[in-house]
Every structure is written in C-alpha cells, then in structure tokens.
Amino acid sequence: MDITLLRHFIAVAEELHFPRAAMNLKISTPKLRSSIAKLEANLGVVLIDRTTETTRLTTAGTLFLTDARAELAASDEPWKPPLPAGGKAKAAKGKGRAPEVKGQPRPGKRRQGR
C-alpha cells in the first residue's frame, strides 16, 4: 500500500474537510481528492461519503482508518513535507508596450523632430 495515499486518507479522516486537509498536507485539493479516489479504487470500497453539506467516513472507512494508522506507524519511511513548486528563473526581456499603444509616442517623451 502506498504510504502517501494512507497519509492523505488519514488527514481527510481526521479533518472531515478536503480543503483543510489539503492545506495541512500542503497539497492542492484536487490532488487530495484524486488520491482518495485512487485509494478507494485500489481497495474496491467507498471510504468517504461525500455530500454537498458534509464529509463523513463510511463504516468501511472507519475500519480502514485504524488499519491505516497502524500501517503508517509501522512504516520505516520518514515523512517529508513536499518541496515548494518552482522552476527555472526567466530572464527579463525589458518593458514591452501593449499592442494598442504601439506606434504612439511614449507618455512624457517628446517625439524626435526631423
């Protein structure tokens, strides 16, 4: 069983609120929802009952929560917070002009006489 999926399930089970759980895990809410859906697909049961008003654990979810906590405690994989998103720095290309003002003199500058 993937330890990351177990961490995501435990966070949702404790919060019973997807956005708060995602914020605590420092991941996006859609990623958390897809993790839970993937875990449910792997197990073949619905663990969380999602309605528009509430999020509740099903009976299978309550039983799986104790197993998930035990498996997470037994794992030797240390938890590392996710790295912040980043990438290559882009070089500045100077100040551009909007297409609608191209060809007009810049404000505050005089046109060069001929």
N, CA, C and O atoms as a GROMACS GRO file, in nm:
protein
  456
    1MET      N    1   0.086  -0.118   0.000
    1MET     CA    2   0.000   0.000   0.000
    1MET      C    3   0.090   0.124   0.000
    1MET      O    4   0.191   0.128   0.070
    2ASP      N    5   0.054   0.222  -0.077
    2ASP     CA    6   0.132   0.345  -0.089
    2ASP      C    7   0.114   0.430   0.038
    2ASP      O    8   0.002   0.462   0.076
    3ILE      N    9   0.224   0.463   0.101
    3ILE     CA   10   0.221   0.538   0.228
    3ILE      C   11   0.162   0.677   0.207
    3ILE      O   12   0.094   0.730   0.295
    4THR      N   13   0.188   0.737   0.092
    4THR     CA   14   0.135   0.872   0.065
    4THR      C   15  -0.017   0.869   0.062
    4THR      O   16  -0.081   0.960   0.116
    5LEU      N   17  -0.075   0.768   0.001
    5LEU     CA   18  -0.221   0.757  -0.003
    5LEU      C   19  -0.277   0.740   0.137
    5LEU      O   20  -0.383   0.794   0.169
    6LEU      N   21  -0.206   0.664   0.219
    6LEU     CA   22  -0.252   0.645   0.358
    6LEU      C   23  -0.247   0.777   0.436
    6LEU      O   24  -0.338   0.808   0.512
    7ARG      N   25  -0.140   0.854   0.416
    7ARG     CA   26  -0.130   0.984   0.484
    7ARG      C   27  -0.244   1.076   0.441
    7ARG      O   28  -0.304   1.145   0.523
    8HIS      N   29  -0.274   1.075   0.312
    8HIS     CA   30  -0.382   1.160   0.262
    8HIS      C   31  -0.517   1.116   0.320
    8HIS      O   32  -0.597   1.200   0.360
    9PHE      N   33  -0.541   0.986   0.326
    9PHE     CA   34  -0.667   0.936   0.382
    9PHE      C   35  -0.679   0.972   0.530
    9PHE      O   36  -0.786   1.014   0.575
   10ILE      N   37  -0.572   0.954   0.606
   10ILE     CA   38  -0.577   0.985   0.749
   10ILE      C   39  -0.603   1.133   0.772
   10ILE      O   40  -0.679   1.169   0.862
   11ALA      N   41  -0.543   1.218   0.692
   11ALA     CA   42  -0.564   1.363   0.705
   11ALA      C   43  -0.710   1.399   0.679
   11ALA      O   44  -0.768   1.479   0.752
   12VAL      N   45  -0.770   1.341   0.575
   12VAL     CA   46  -0.910   1.369   0.545
   12VAL      C   47  -1.000   1.311   0.654
   12VAL      O   48  -1.098   1.374   0.693
   13ALA      N   49  -0.967   1.193   0.702
   13ALA     CA   50  -1.049   1.130   0.805
   13ALA      C   51  -1.047   1.209   0.935
   13ALA      O   52  -1.147   1.214   1.007
   14GLU      N   53  -0.934   1.270   0.966
   14GLU     CA   54  -0.926   1.348   1.090
   14GLU      C   55  -0.994   1.484   1.076
   14GLU      O   56  -1.060   1.530   1.170
   15GLU      N   57  -0.981   1.547   0.961
   15GLU     CA   58  -1.040   1.680   0.939
   15GLU      C   59  -1.187   1.673   0.897
   15GLU      O   60  -1.267   1.759   0.934
   16LEU      N   61  -1.220   1.569   0.818
   16LEU     CA   62  -1.352   1.557   0.756
   16LEU      C   63  -1.386   1.681   0.672
   16LEU      O   64  -1.500   1.726   0.666
   17HIS      N   65  -1.281   1.735   0.609
   17HIS     CA   66  -1.295   1.853   0.524
   17HIS      C   67  -1.176   1.852   0.428
   17HIS      O   68  -1.061   1.863   0.470
   18PHE      N   69  -1.205   1.838   0.299
   18PHE     CA   70  -1.098   1.823   0.200
   18PHE      C   71  -1.006   1.946   0.190
   18PHE      O   72  -0.885   1.929   0.192
   19PRO      N   73  -1.060   2.068   0.180
   19PRO     CA   74  -0.968   2.183   0.168
   19PRO      C   75  -0.877   2.202   0.289
   19PRO      O   76  -0.759   2.234   0.272
   20ARG      N   77  -0.929   2.182   0.410
   20ARG     CA   78  -0.843   2.196   0.529
   20ARG      C   79  -0.737   2.088   0.533
   20ARG      O   80  -0.622   2.116   0.567
   21ALA      N   81  -0.775   1.966   0.499
   21ALA     CA   82  -0.678   1.856   0.498
   21ALA      C   83  -0.570   1.882   0.394
   21ALA      O   84  -0.452   1.856   0.418
   22ALA      N   85  -0.610   1.933   0.278
   22ALA     CA   86  -0.512   1.964   0.174
   22ALA      C   87  -0.418   2.074   0.219
   22ALA      O   88  -0.298   2.070   0.191
   23MET      N   89  -0.472   2.173   0.289
   23MET     CA   90  -0.388   2.282   0.338
   23MET      C   91  -0.288   2.230   0.441
   23MET      O   92  -0.172   2.271   0.442
   24ASN      N   93  -0.332   2.139   0.529
   24ASN     CA   94  -0.241   2.082   0.629
   24ASN      C   95  -0.132   1.998   0.564
   24ASN      O   96  -0.018   1.994   0.613
   25LEU      N   97  -0.166   1.930   0.455
   25LEU     CA   98  -0.068   1.847   0.385
   25LEU      C   99   0.018   1.926   0.288
   25LEU      O  100   0.117   1.875   0.234
   26LYS      N  101  -0.020   2.052   0.265
   26LYS     CA  102   0.050   2.140   0.172
   26LYS      C  103   0.044   2.086   0.029
   26LYS      O  104   0.144   2.088  -0.043
   27ILE      N  105  -0.076   2.039  -0.010
   27ILE     CA  106  -0.100   1.996  -0.147
   27ILE      C  107  -0.231   2.060  -0.194
   27ILE      O  108  -0.302   2.120  -0.114
   28SER      N  109  -0.262   2.047  -0.320
   28SER     CA  110  -0.386   2.105  -0.372
   28SER      C  111  -0.504   2.013  -0.340
   28SER      O  112  -0.488   1.892  -0.323
   29THR      N  113  -0.623   2.072  -0.333
   29THR     CA  114  -0.743   1.996  -0.304
   29THR      C  115  -0.773   1.894  -0.414
   29THR      O  116  -0.807   1.780  -0.382
   30PRO      N  117  -0.761   1.929  -0.543
   30PRO     CA  118  -0.786   1.827  -0.646
   30PRO      C  119  -0.690   1.708  -0.637
   30PRO      O  120  -0.730   1.594  -0.662
   31LYS      N  121  -0.565   1.734  -0.601
   31LYS     CA  122  -0.470   1.624  -0.586
   31LYS      C  123  -0.512   1.534  -0.470
   31LYS      O  124  -0.500   1.412  -0.479
   32LEU      N  125  -0.559   1.593  -0.361
   32LEU     CA  126  -0.604   1.514  -0.247
   32LEU      C  127  -0.727   1.432  -0.284
   32LEU      O  128  -0.737   1.315  -0.248
   33ARG      N  129  -0.820   1.493  -0.356
   33ARG     CA  130  -0.940   1.420  -0.399
   33ARG      C  131  -0.905   1.302  -0.490
   33ARG      O  132  -0.963   1.195  -0.479
   34SER      N  133  -0.810   1.323  -0.580
   34SER     CA  134  -0.771   1.214  -0.669
   34SER      C  135  -0.697   1.104  -0.593
   34SER      O  136  -0.708   0.987  -0.629
   35SER      N  137  -0.621   1.140  -0.489
   35SER     CA  138  -0.553   1.039  -0.407
   35SER      C  139  -0.654   0.951  -0.336
   35SER      O  140  -0.638   0.829  -0.330
   36ILE      N  141  -0.758   1.013  -0.281
   36ILE     CA  142  -0.861   0.937  -0.210
   36ILE      C  143  -0.936   0.848  -0.310
   36ILE      O  144  -0.967   0.733  -0.278
   37ALA      N  145  -0.966   0.900  -0.428
   37ALA     CA  146  -1.035   0.820  -0.530
   37ALA      C  147  -0.948   0.702  -0.573
   37ALA      O  148  -0.999   0.592  -0.596
   38LYS      N  149  -0.817   0.724  -0.585
   38LYS     CA  150  -0.725   0.617  -0.624
   38LYS      C  151  -0.720   0.510  -0.515
   38LYS      O  152  -0.719   0.391  -0.546
   39LEU      N  153  -0.717   0.552  -0.388
   39LEU     CA  154  -0.716   0.457  -0.277
   39LEU      C  155  -0.845   0.376  -0.274
   39LEU      O  156  -0.843   0.255  -0.253
   40GLU      N  157  -0.957   0.444  -0.295
   40GLU     CA  158  -1.086   0.373  -0.297
   40GLU      C  159  -1.092   0.274  -0.414
   40GLU      O  160  -1.147   0.165  -0.400
   41ALA      N  161  -1.036   0.312  -0.528
   41ALA     CA  162  -1.034   0.221  -0.643
   41ALA      C  163  -0.945   0.100  -0.616
   41ALA      O  164  -0.978  -0.011  -0.656
   42ASN      N  165  -0.831   0.123  -0.548
   42ASN     CA  166  -0.741   0.012  -0.515
   42ASN      C  167  -0.807  -0.086  -0.419
   42ASN      O  168  -0.791  -0.208  -0.433
   43LEU      N  169  -0.882  -0.032  -0.322
   43LEU     CA  170  -0.945  -0.118  -0.221
   43LEU      C  171  -1.078  -0.175  -0.270
   43LEU      O  172  -1.122  -0.280  -0.223
   44GLY      N  173  -1.142  -0.106  -0.361
   44GLY     CA  174  -1.271  -0.153  -0.412
   44GLY      C  175  -1.388  -0.121  -0.323
   44GLY      O  176  -1.496  -0.179  -0.339
   45VAL      N  177  -1.371  -0.028  -0.228
   45VAL     CA  178  -1.480   0.015  -0.140
   45VAL      C  179  -1.480   0.166  -0.129
   45VAL      O  180  -1.379   0.231  -0.154
   46VAL      N  181  -1.595   0.222  -0.092
   46VAL     CA  182  -1.605   0.366  -0.069
   46VAL      C  183  -1.569   0.391   0.077
   46VAL      O  184  -1.631   0.337   0.168
   47LEU      N  185  -1.468   0.475   0.098
   47LEU     CA  186  -1.421   0.504   0.234
   47LEU      C  187  -1.482   0.631   0.290
   47LEU      O  188  -1.504   0.642   0.411
   48ILE      N  189  -1.510   0.728   0.202
   48ILE     CA  190  -1.560   0.858   0.247
   48ILE      C  191  -1.689   0.888   0.172
   48ILE      O  192  -1.695   0.881   0.050
   49ASP      N  193  -1.792   0.922   0.249
   49ASP     CA  194  -1.921   0.960   0.191
   49ASP      C  195  -1.920   1.111   0.174
   49ASP      O  196  -1.921   1.186   0.271
   50ARG      N  197  -1.917   1.156   0.046
   50ARG     CA  198  -1.911   1.298   0.018
   50ARG      C  199  -2.049   1.346  -0.026
   50ARG      O  200  -2.107   1.295  -0.121
   51THR      N  201  -2.099   1.445   0.046
   51THR     CA  202  -2.221   1.513   0.004
   51THR      C  203  -2.189   1.662  -0.004
   51THR      O  204  -2.078   1.703   0.031
   52THR      N  205  -2.284   1.741  -0.048
   52THR     CA  206  -2.256   1.884  -0.061
   52THR      C  207  -2.244   1.951   0.076
   52THR      O  208  -2.175   2.051   0.090
   53GLU      N  209  -2.311   1.896   0.176
   53GLU     CA  210  -2.308   1.959   0.309
   53GLU      C  211  -2.198   1.903   0.398
   53GLU      O  212  -2.132   1.979   0.470
   54THR      N  213  -2.177   1.772   0.394
   54THR     CA  214  -2.083   1.711   0.489
   54THR      C  215  -1.993   1.609   0.420
   54THR      O  216  -2.018   1.564   0.308
   55THR      N  217  -1.888   1.575   0.491
   55THR     CA  218  -1.799   1.466   0.452
   55THR      C  219  -1.792   1.374   0.571
   55THR      O  220  -1.753   1.415   0.681
   56ARG      N  221  -1.830   1.247   0.551
   56ARG     CA  222  -1.831   1.151   0.660
   56ARG      C  223  -1.759   1.024   0.619
   56ARG      O  224  -1.751   0.991   0.500
   57LEU      N  225  -1.705   0.953   0.718
   57LEU     CA  226  -1.645   0.823   0.692
   57LEU      C  227  -1.756   0.719   0.684
   57LEU      O  228  -1.851   0.723   0.762
   58THR      N  229  -1.743   0.628   0.591
   58THR     CA  230  -1.834   0.515   0.586
   58THR      C  231  -1.789   0.414   0.691
   58THR      O  232  -1.687   0.432   0.756
   59THR      N  233  -1.866   0.308   0.707
   59THR     CA  234  -1.827   0.203   0.802
   59THR      C  235  -1.693   0.142   0.761
   59THR      O  236  -1.607   0.117   0.845
   60ALA      N  237  -1.678   0.117   0.631
   60ALA     CA  238  -1.550   0.063   0.581
   60ALA      C  239  -1.437   0.163   0.605
   60ALA      O  240  -1.324   0.123   0.635
   61GLY      N  241  -1.467   0.292   0.591
   61GLY     CA  242  -1.366   0.395   0.615
   61GLY      C  243  -1.321   0.400   0.760
   61GLY      O  244  -1.203   0.419   0.788
   62THR      N  245  -1.416   0.383   0.852
   62THR     CA  246  -1.382   0.382   0.995
   62THR      C  247  -1.294   0.263   1.028
   62THR      O  248  -1.198   0.276   1.104
   63LEU      N  249  -1.327   0.146   0.972
   63LEU     CA  250  -1.246   0.027   0.997
   63LEU      C  251  -1.108   0.041   0.933
   63LEU      O  252  -1.007   0.000   0.991
   64PHE      N  253  -1.104   0.098   0.814
   64PHE     CA  254  -0.976   0.113   0.745
   64PHE      C  255  -0.887   0.217   0.812
   64PHE      O  256  -0.765   0.210   0.802
   65LEU      N  257  -0.947   0.314   0.880
   65LEU     CA  258  -0.869   0.419   0.947
   65LEU      C  259  -0.776   0.359   1.052
   65LEU      O  260  -0.660   0.399   1.061
   66THR      N  261  -0.826   0.264   1.131
   66THR     CA  262  -0.740   0.202   1.233
   66THR      C  263  -0.627   0.123   1.167
   66THR      O  264  -0.514   0.125   1.214
   67ASP      N  265  -0.659   0.053   1.057
   67ASP     CA  266  -0.555  -0.022   0.985
   67ASP      C  267  -0.453   0.073   0.922
   67ASP      O  268  -0.333   0.044   0.923
   68ALA      N  269  -0.500   0.184   0.868
   68ALA     CA  270  -0.411   0.279   0.803
   68ALA      C  271  -0.316   0.342   0.904
   68ALA      O  272  -0.197   0.359   0.877
   69ARG      N  273  -0.369   0.377   1.021
   69ARG     CA  274  -0.282   0.434   1.125
   69ARG      C  275  -0.176   0.334   1.170
   69ARG      O  276  -0.061   0.370   1.190
   70ALA      N  277  -0.215   0.208   1.185
   70ALA     CA  278  -0.120   0.104   1.227
   70ALA      C  279  -0.014   0.083   1.119
   70ALA      O  280   0.104   0.068   1.151
   71GLU      N  281  -0.055   0.080   0.994
   71GLU     CA  282   0.041   0.059   0.885
   71GLU      C  283   0.135   0.179   0.870
   71GLU      O  284   0.252   0.162   0.839
   72LEU      N  285   0.082   0.299   0.893
   72LEU     CA  286   0.166   0.419   0.885
   72LEU      C  287   0.267   0.421   1.000
   72LEU      O  288   0.382   0.460   0.980
   73ALA      N  289   0.225   0.379   1.118
   73ALA     CA  290   0.316   0.375   1.233
   73ALA      C  291   0.424   0.269   1.212
   73ALA      O  292   0.538   0.287   1.256
   74ALA      N  293   0.391   0.159   1.144
   74ALA     CA  294   0.487   0.051   1.123
   74ALA      C  295   0.583   0.080   1.007
   74ALA      O  296   0.686   0.014   0.994
   75SER      N  297   0.550   0.178   0.924
   75SER     CA  298   0.636   0.205   0.810
   75SER      C  299   0.765   0.272   0.856
   75SER      O  300   0.766   0.348   0.953
   76ASP      N  301   0.871   0.242   0.786
   76ASP     CA  302   1.001   0.299   0.821
   76ASP      C  303   1.032   0.421   0.735
   76ASP      O  304   1.141   0.478   0.745
   77GLU      N  305   0.939   0.461   0.652
   77GLU     CA  306   0.958   0.575   0.563
   77GLU      C  307   0.929   0.705   0.639
   77GLU      O  308   0.815   0.726   0.680
   78PRO      N  309   1.029   0.792   0.658
   78PRO     CA  310   1.003   0.917   0.731
   78PRO      C  311   0.919   1.013   0.646
   78PRO      O  312   0.927   1.013   0.524
   79TRP      N  313   0.841   1.094   0.714
   79TRP     CA  314   0.756   1.190   0.644
   79TRP      C  315   0.838   1.314   0.612
   79TRP      O  316   0.903   1.371   0.700
   80LYS      N  317   0.833   1.354   0.486
   80LYS     CA  318   0.900   1.477   0.444
   80LYS      C  319   0.794   1.569   0.385
   80LYS      O  320   0.716   1.526   0.300
   81PRO      N  321   0.792   1.694   0.428
   81PRO     CA  322   0.695   1.786   0.366
   81PRO      C  323   0.730   1.807   0.220
   81PRO      O  324   0.848   1.805   0.184
   82PRO      N  325   0.631   1.828   0.135
   82PRO     CA  326   0.660   1.846  -0.008
   82PRO      C  327   0.739   1.974  -0.032
   82PRO      O  328   0.724   2.073   0.039
   83LEU      N  329   0.822   1.969  -0.134
   83LEU     CA  330   0.903   2.086  -0.171
   83LEU      C  331   0.814   2.190  -0.237
   83LEU      O  332   0.717   2.155  -0.305
   84PRO      N  333   0.846   2.317  -0.218
   84PRO     CA  334   0.765   2.420  -0.285
   84PRO      C  335   0.783   2.413  -0.436
   84PRO      O  336   0.889   2.377  -0.486
   85ALA      N  337   0.678   2.447  -0.505
   85ALA     CA  338   0.683   2.445  -0.651
   85ALA      C  339   0.780   2.552  -0.698
   85ALA      O  340   0.786   2.661  -0.641
   86GLY      N  341   0.852   2.522  -0.801
   86GLY     CA  342   0.948   2.620  -0.853
   86GLY      C  343   0.994   2.576  -0.990
   86GLY      O  344   0.946   2.477  -1.044
   87GLY      N  345   1.083   2.648  -1.043
   87GLY     CA  346   1.134   2.614  -1.175
   87GLY      C  347   1.247   2.706  -1.210
   87GLY      O  348   1.305   2.772  -1.124
   88LYS      N  349   1.278   2.710  -1.336
   88LYS     CA  350   1.385   2.797  -1.382
   88LYS      C  351   1.341   2.942  -1.376
   88LYS      O  352   1.225   2.975  -1.403
   89ALA      N  353   1.433   3.026  -1.341
   89ALA     CA  354   1.405   3.169  -1.343
   89ALA      C  355   1.408   3.216  -1.488
   89ALA      O  356   1.493   3.173  -1.566
   90LYS      N  357   1.318   3.302  -1.522
   90LYS     CA  358   1.313   3.353  -1.658
   90LYS      C  359   1.382   3.489  -1.664
   90LYS      O  360   1.368   3.572  -1.573
   91ALA      N  361   1.456   3.510  -1.770
   91ALA     CA  362   1.525   3.637  -1.788
   91ALA      C  363   1.425   3.745  -1.824
   91ALA      O  364   1.332   3.722  -1.901
   92ALA      N  365   1.445   3.861  -1.768
   92ALA     CA  366   1.359   3.974  -1.801
   92ALA      C  367   1.390   4.019  -1.943
   92ALA      O  368   1.507   4.026  -1.983
   93LYS      N  369   1.288   4.049  -2.017
   93LYS     CA  370   1.309   4.090  -2.156
   93LYS      C  371   1.280   4.237  -2.176
   93LYS      O  372   1.258   4.281  -2.289
   94GLY      N  373   1.280   4.312  -2.071
   94GLY     CA  374   1.258   4.456  -2.083
   94GLY      C  375   1.110   4.489  -2.076
   94GLY      O  376   1.026   4.401  -2.062
   95LYS      N  377   1.082   4.616  -2.086
   95LYS     CA  378   0.944   4.662  -2.077
   95LYS      C  379   0.882   4.662  -2.216
   95LYS      O  380   0.931   4.729  -2.307
   96GLY      N  381   0.777   4.588  -2.229
   96GLY     CA  382   0.708   4.585  -2.357
   96GLY      C  383   0.597   4.688  -2.358
   96GLY      O  384   0.564   4.747  -2.255
   97ARG      N  385   0.541   4.710  -2.473
   97ARG     CA  386   0.430   4.803  -2.486
   97ARG      C  387   0.309   4.726  -2.532
   97ARG      O  388   0.320   4.634  -2.614
   98ALA      N  389   0.197   4.761  -2.480
   98ALA     CA  390   0.073   4.696  -2.519
   98ALA      C  391   0.048   4.720  -2.667
   98ALA      O  392   0.083   4.827  -2.718
   99PRO      N  393  -0.012   4.625  -2.737
   99PRO     CA  394  -0.033   4.640  -2.882
   99PRO      C  395  -0.114   4.762  -2.920
   99PRO      O  396  -0.091   4.819  -3.027
  100GLU      N  397  -0.208   4.805  -2.836
  100GLU     CA  398  -0.293   4.917  -2.875
  100GLU      C  399  -0.219   5.052  -2.869
  100GLU      O  400  -0.269   5.150  -2.924
  101VAL      N  401  -0.102   5.058  -2.804
  101VAL     CA  402  -0.030   5.185  -2.797
  101VAL      C  403   0.098   5.184  -2.880
  101VAL      O  404   0.172   5.282  -2.879
  102LYS      N  405   0.124   5.076  -2.950
  102LYS     CA  406   0.243   5.072  -3.033
  102LYS      C  407   0.228   5.174  -3.145
  102LYS      O  408   0.121   5.188  -3.203
  103GLY      N  409   0.332   5.240  -3.174
  103GLY     CA  410   0.329   5.340  -3.280
  103GLY      C  411   0.299   5.479  -3.228
  103GLY      O  412   0.317   5.577  -3.301
  104GLN      N  413   0.253   5.491  -3.106
  104GLN     CA  414   0.225   5.621  -3.047
  104GLN      C  415   0.345   5.659  -2.961
  104GLN      O  416   0.415   5.572  -2.910
  105PRO      N  417   0.369   5.789  -2.944
  105PRO     CA  418   0.483   5.827  -2.860
  105PRO      C  419   0.458   5.788  -2.716
  105PRO      O  420   0.345   5.783  -2.668
  106ARG      N  421   0.566   5.761  -2.648
  106ARG     CA  422   0.554   5.726  -2.507
  106ARG      C  423   0.511   5.849  -2.428
  106ARG      O  424   0.554   5.960  -2.459
  107PRO      N  425   0.429   5.829  -2.329
  107PRO     CA  426   0.385   5.945  -2.248
  107PRO      C  427   0.506   6.009  -2.179
  107PRO      O  428   0.592   5.938  -2.126
  108GLY      N  429   0.513   6.140  -2.179
  108GLY     CA  430   0.622   6.210  -2.114
  108GLY      C  431   0.746   6.226  -2.200
  108GLY      O  432   0.840   6.293  -2.158
  109LYS      N  433   0.747   6.169  -2.317
  109LYS     CA  434   0.863   6.180  -2.405
  109LYS      C  435   0.821   6.260  -2.529
  109LYS      O  436   0.709   6.246  -2.579
  110ARG      N  437   0.911   6.340  -2.575
  110ARG     CA  438   0.883   6.416  -2.698
  110ARG      C  439   0.925   6.336  -2.817
  110ARG      O  440   1.021   6.259  -2.814
  111ARG      N  441   0.851   6.355  -2.921
  111ARG     CA  442   0.890   6.290  -3.046
  111ARG      C  443   1.013   6.358  -3.103
  111ARG      O  444   1.031   6.479  -3.089
  112GLN      N  445   1.094   6.282  -3.163
  112GLN     CA  446   1.215   6.336  -3.223
  112GLN      C  447   1.179   6.409  -3.352
  112GLN      O  448   1.112   6.355  -3.440
  113GLY      N  449   1.223   6.529  -3.361
  113GLY     CA  450   1.194   6.608  -3.481
  113GLY      C  451   1.286   6.568  -3.594
  113GLY      O  452   1.394   6.514  -3.571
  114ARG      N  453   1.243   6.597  -3.716
  114ARG     CA  454   1.326   6.561  -3.832
  114ARG      C  455   1.390   6.679  -3.892
  114ARG      O  456   1.463   6.667  -3.990
   0.00000   0.00000   0.00000
